[in-house]
Each structure stands twice: as C-alpha cells, then as structure tokens.
C-alpha cells in the first residue's frame, strides 16, 4: 500500500513490526527526451516482497525506457537494477521529514 493511504498510527505500527518505506524508479523515453522518476512511497510489510511490488515499474521501464538517446539506455539499466534489488529504501529519510514537519507544525 502507498504511504499516503495510511494514518500516522498505522504507519507507526507497520514500522514497529519490521516494515519499511520504498520507492521504485521508472524511465520513459520519447526520442530525444528521457524522464527518470521515482514512484510514490510504498509501505512494505515485514515478510512482503518488495521486488514483486516493483515489477510494474520494471516492466514500464523495459517497454518505454530504452528509446531516448543517449540517456534512455543508461537510465533504463539503472532503474531496472534498483527495482530488482527491491527498490530504494527511504524509511529513515521519510521519518526524518515527517518529524521535521511535525515540529514545524507545532511552532
């Protein structure tokens, strides 16, 4: 499930139970223009496969990423490599940002 679909209490429970927050990369090319982007943040529960969750981004990249010259092939390989490793773990960065927002809201 996506981070934005959880309450703070649900997120805390997932993280306390060994969950993590992950983003996946994808690449889309249109001739000379190549876009490399990150997905939304996904909550991966303990025991859940982060590789499987990222397959749609890997397939999207395989279909649409290669075509841009010169960055298409480079970004495609990079995105596929990241996704095959289970995405990029952004748990700590996200927690830090959420804590900063909470402190700023309380000022």
Secondary structure as the mmCIF struct_conf table of DSSP 4:
data_model
#
loop_
_struct_conf.conf_type_id
_struct_conf.id
_struct_conf.beg_label_comp_id
_struct_conf.beg_label_asym_id
_struct_conf.beg_label_seq_id
_struct_conf.end_label_comp_id
_struct_conf.end_label_asym_id
_struct_conf.end_label_seq_id
STRN STRN1 UNK A 2 UNK A 2
HELX_RH_3T_P HELX_RH_3T_P1 UNK A 3 UNK A 5
BEND BEND1 UNK A 6 UNK A 6
HELX_RH_AL_P HELX_RH_AL_P1 UNK A 8 UNK A 16
TURN_TY1_P TURN_TY1_P1 UNK A 17 UNK A 18
STRN STRN2 UNK A 20 UNK A 23
STRN STRN3 UNK A 25 UNK A 30
TURN_TY1_P TURN_TY1_P2 UNK A 31 UNK A 32
STRN STRN4 UNK A 33 UNK A 38
STRN STRN5 UNK A 42 UNK A 44
TURN_TY1_P TURN_TY1_P3 UNK A 46 UNK A 47
HELX_RH_AL_P HELX_RH_AL_P2 UNK A 50 UNK A 53
TURN_TY1_P TURN_TY1_P4 UNK A 54 UNK A 54
HELX_RH_AL_P HELX_RH_AL_P3 UNK A 55 UNK A 64
BEND BEND2 UNK A 65 UNK A 65
TURN_TY1_P TURN_TY1_P5 UNK A 66 UNK A 67
BEND BEND3 UNK A 68 UNK A 68
TURN_TY1_P TURN_TY1_P6 UNK A 69 UNK A 70
HELX_RH_AL_P HELX_RH_AL_P4 UNK A 71 UNK A 84
TURN_TY1_P TURN_TY1_P7 UNK A 85 UNK A 86
STRN STRN6 UNK A 88 UNK A 89
HELX_RH_AL_P HELX_RH_AL_P5 UNK A 91 UNK A 106
#
